[in-house]
Amino acid sequence: LSLWLINGEACQGLSPLDRGLAYGDGLFETLAIIRGRISLWDLHLQRLALGCDRLGLSCPDAGLLHCEVQSLSGQETGVAKIILTRGQGAVGYLADPQQAPTRLVGFRTHPQLPPAREIAPIRARICQTRLAIQPRLAGIKHLNRLEQVLARQEWTDPSIGEGLMLDSEGFLVEGISSNLFLLEGERLITPLLDRCGVAGTLRRLVMTLAPQLGLEVVEERLLPERALQAEALGVCNALTGLSPLASLDSTDFKPSRHFTQLTALVWDAAFQ
Amino acid sequence: LSLWLINGEACQGLSPLDRGLAYGDGLFETLAIIRGRISLWDLHLQRLALGCDRLGLSCPDAGLLHCEVQSLSGQETGVAKIILTRGQGAVGYLADPQQAPTRLVGFRTHPQLPPAREIAPIRARICQTRLAIQPRLAGIKHLNRLEQVLARQEWTDPSIGEGLMLDSEGFLVEGISSNLFLLEGERLITPLLDRCGVAGTLRRLVMTLAPQLGLEVVEERLLPERALQAEALGVCNALTGLSPLASLDSTDFKPSRHFTQLTALVWDAAFQ
């Protein structure tokens, strides 16, 4: 089951002239829908608005987007995707400022949603593919994702659930499709995303909730050695919640009480 | 006039699930067609094949592509575009290796083609937007082009014809949609494209032809000061040929005999 609307109409297919295809000139959001309720709607909207501001796109009306998502999902559980592009090109990189953006909204049911409340630890690896440093695009969820595609090509072993990526200077940034947290005592540390990476909605939720467990949240530039020496690691994503890491390459991690509590707290806020 | 084939069929529109849209997971080529003849076909194919190799895509048959382009162009003059994507997604960055690529071929007539044989000098500026350093994607013509989109937003003055881009370390790389050459005596210098940038087909042609005029061709890492002090500058593109620069920001350049000869030599090879 996969349904799409393009500019509100049942999908007739995207024009090959759309700048979303031509240049990756646009943004996207991937939303968990639990029995018709959009998870973390406000956080997704905030990031979309930030991305629009950064790229100079006009942001669609929030009520319209909400309505379109719900018109596809009904009361079902699944994944919605919003793609917003700068619309059909002018030829070349210069965009016509009068050009209306293209708004795509899709939905499909998703058997893995909601995830289990006690999320099983996953194995992770460190990727060879590096993230280039580009502050202009850092934090937003834009459509230029070849680095993630290349990184995900690095392994086929299905027992490895995520790959962590370093920037071109060797600092830890994020997972291919997740954000990263380290636990050091009572400090919950997550990489700074001022030079590359996507500022995830679940990351924002984790940062908001962690102080309830007495954890201090810190954003820092981190080397991979720091992760290997941490008490516990976790990765988070809007569809999977906060997952503790069982291992990173050949280093194993023990279950952490703090992470177990945080995972449950996050689950209740995102997937209930 | 704009005609498209998707996988050989008259266009019904691209699926919103296509990874070309979702991640910019693909490549493109923009081809000048002169009275039905595809300009620099071999150079475009070579770059497409290099890109396929880099991204792990299977390259379409050259004969099939040629045939599809010509089926749209007939004996007309204009621009063809080939877009090759990894095809419709699996959800997430991991691609199904069995997934067939999507091949889009389009054509439109283009009143600026062929360009004049004596190409008028153009004014250029240096852009604020930097190119991130990503050796894995350097040289190929992939679909992740947000940096070029942002750079082209920096000015609206129509008398400025091109913007030159620096990498994040401040070295000159290329124009937004062109490659750059500097003339110093009998040396024709062009920036190294090992860390970012697109290795243009016209750039390759210029490098091949320049020795016929007694010029030594060198690839180097160049700071912008070097360009401002050069005898002459030129930018090149498969649709516009090799254009001398009249100015770069507030520095003016005099016409150069070498560039005039080179521009004509390139024109004869590309657009006749």
Contacts between the chains, C-beta under 8 A, distances in Angstrom:
chain1	res1	chain2	res2	distance
A	2	B	17	6.8
A	4	B	16	4.8
A	6	B	16	7.1
A	11	B	13	7.7
A	11	B	16	6.4
A	12	B	12	7.7
A	12	B	13	5.3
A	13	B	11	7.7
A	13	B	12	5.3
A	13	B	13	1.7
A	13	B	14	5.6
A	13	B	15	6.5
A	13	B	16	8.0
A	14	B	13	5.6
A	14	B	14	4.4
A	14	B	15	7.5
A	14	B	16	5.9
A	14	B	18	7.7
A	14	B	21	6.4
A	15	B	13	6.5
A	15	B	14	7.5
A	16	B	4	4.8
A	16	B	6	7.1
A	16	B	11	6.4
A	16	B	13	8.0
A	16	B	14	5.9
A	16	B	83	6.7
A	16	B	104	5.0
A	16	B	106	5.8
A	17	B	2	6.8
A	17	B	106	7.7
A	18	B	14	7.7
A	18	B	21	7.4
A	19	B	149	7.6
A	20	B	21	5.2
A	21	B	14	6.4
A	21	B	18	7.4
A	21	B	20	5.2
A	21	B	21	4.9
A	21	B	83	6.8
A	21	B	85	7.8
A	21	B	143	7.0
A	22	B	28	7.3
A	22	B	83	7.6
A	22	B	143	7.2
A	22	B	145	7.4
A	23	B	24	7.6
A	23	B	143	6.8
A	23	B	144	7.8
A	23	B	145	3.7
A	23	B	146	6.6
A	23	B	148	6.9
A	23	B	149	5.5
A	24	B	23	7.6
A	24	B	24	3.4
A	24	B	143	5.6
A	24	B	144	5.0
A	24	B	145	6.2
A	24	B	146	5.8
A	25	B	145	7.1
A	25	B	146	6.4
A	25	B	149	5.0
A	28	B	22	7.3
A	55	B	146	7.3
A	55	B	149	7.5
A	55	B	150	7.4
A	56	B	153	6.0
A	79	B	91	7.4
A	83	B	16	6.7
A	83	B	21	6.8
A	83	B	22	7.5
A	85	B	21	7.8
A	86	B	149	7.6
A	91	B	79	7.4
A	91	B	108	8.0
A	92	B	152	7.7
A	92	B	177	6.2
A	93	B	145	7.0
A	93	B	148	4.7
A	93	B	149	5.4
A	93	B	151	7.5
A	93	B	152	4.0
A	93	B	176	5.7
A	93	B	177	6.1
A	94	B	152	4.9
A	95	B	149	7.0
A	95	B	152	7.7
A	95	B	153	7.5
A	104	B	16	5.0
A	106	B	16	5.8
A	106	B	17	7.8
A	108	B	91	8.0
A	129	B	136	6.2
A	130	B	134	7.5
A	130	B	136	7.9
A	132	B	132	3.4
A	132	B	133	5.8
A	132	B	134	3.8
A	132	B	168	7.9
A	132	B	196	7.9
A	133	B	132	5.7
A	133	B	133	7.1
A	133	B	168	5.7
A	134	B	130	7.5
A	134	B	132	3.8
A	134	B	147	6.9
A	134	B	168	7.3
A	136	B	129	6.2
A	136	B	130	7.9
A	136	B	147	7.5
A	136	B	150	5.9
A	137	B	146	6.0
A	137	B	147	7.7
A	142	B	146	5.8
A	143	B	21	7.1
A	143	B	22	7.1
A	143	B	23	6.8
A	143	B	24	5.6
A	143	B	146	7.7
A	144	B	23	7.8
A	144	B	24	5.0
A	144	B	144	3.7
A	144	B	145	7.4
A	144	B	146	4.9
A	145	B	22	7.4
A	145	B	23	3.7
A	145	B	24	6.2
A	145	B	25	7.2
A	145	B	93	7.1
A	145	B	144	7.4
A	146	B	23	6.6
A	146	B	24	5.9
A	146	B	25	6.4
A	146	B	55	7.3
A	146	B	137	6.1
A	146	B	142	5.8
A	146	B	143	7.7
A	146	B	144	4.9
A	147	B	134	6.9
A	147	B	136	7.5
A	147	B	137	7.7
A	148	B	23	7.0
A	148	B	93	4.7
A	149	B	19	7.6
A	149	B	23	5.5
A	149	B	25	5.0
A	149	B	55	7.5
A	149	B	86	7.6
A	149	B	93	5.4
A	149	B	95	7.0
A	150	B	55	7.4
A	150	B	136	5.9
A	151	B	93	7.5
A	152	B	92	7.7
A	152	B	93	3.9
A	152	B	94	4.9
A	152	B	95	7.8
A	153	B	56	6.0
A	153	B	95	7.5
A	168	B	132	7.9
A	168	B	133	5.7
A	168	B	134	7.3
A	176	B	93	5.7
A	177	B	92	6.3
A	177	B	93	6.1
A	196	B	132	7.9
